Each structure stands twice: as structure tokens, then as C-alpha cells.
């Protein structure tokens, strides 16, 4: 998912996706450590999407904090 798409989603939906991605990254990491990962690039894509999602959530949090002040 692109960052621009993430910015249009609600925070609840992004939190749900965050939980999914964390589970996926953990599963792929365990598979890589057991030498059973068919597509190594899948782990990289999942980690990058997780980082992108955390960045967007941080932006939303900072923006909300600025509006309060």
C-alpha cells in the first residue's frame, strides 16, 4: 500500500493493518531463520510497508497534537 493511500485511511483501519503486518513480519522472519522462505523479497516488502505505516501513523499523531495546542 502506498503512503498516499495510507494517509486517506482512518486511524482505526491503520491500527488493524499494523497488527496484521507485525504478525506477517514475525512469521516471515521465523521462516527465514528456519531456511524455509520461498520468496526472500516478501519479507523486505512487508518490513518496508510496516515502516511506511508507522511513519504515517506518527504523522497523524503529531498533526493531531499540533491541532490541540
N, C-alpha and C positions, 0 to 999 in steps of 0.2 A: 504494500500500500504506500502511496506517495505521501509525503509530508503535507502537501496541499489538500489531499483528501482527508487526512487525519485532522487537520485544522477545522474542517467543516463538521466533524462528528462531535457529539456530546461527550462530556467527561465520563459519564457512566458507561457509555459504549467503549470508550478508550480504556477504561479500567478493566472491562471484561476482556478486551483484546490483549491487554498487558498480561493478565493471568494466563491466557492461552499461550502467548509467546514464551513466557517464562517456563511453562511446562514443556513446550516443544524444544526449547534450547537445552533444558536439562536432559530430556530423553535423547536428543541427538548427541549430546556430549557423552552420555553413558555409552551409546552405541559406538561412538568413535573410539572411546577408551577400550572397548571390547573388540575393536577391529572389525566391526560389522556394519560400517557405514557405507552404503552403496553410492550415495551422492555427497561427497565432501562439501560441495558448494552450497548444499541445502543448509548446513549449519551456519555458514558465513552469512547467507541471506537472512536467516532467522535472527542472528545476532545483530545485524545491521538494522533490520526492521524494529527490533526491540530498542535499540539505541535511538532510532528516529522517533519512536513512540514516546520514550522517556523525555526526549527533547521537547516535543510538542506539549506534553503534559506539564513540563516545567515552565514553558512559555505561558500556558494558560494560567498556571498558579501565580506567576509573577504579575501577569496582567490583572488578575483579579485582586491581588494585594495592592497594586497601584491604584485601582479604582476605589478601594476602601479608604485609602489615605487621602 
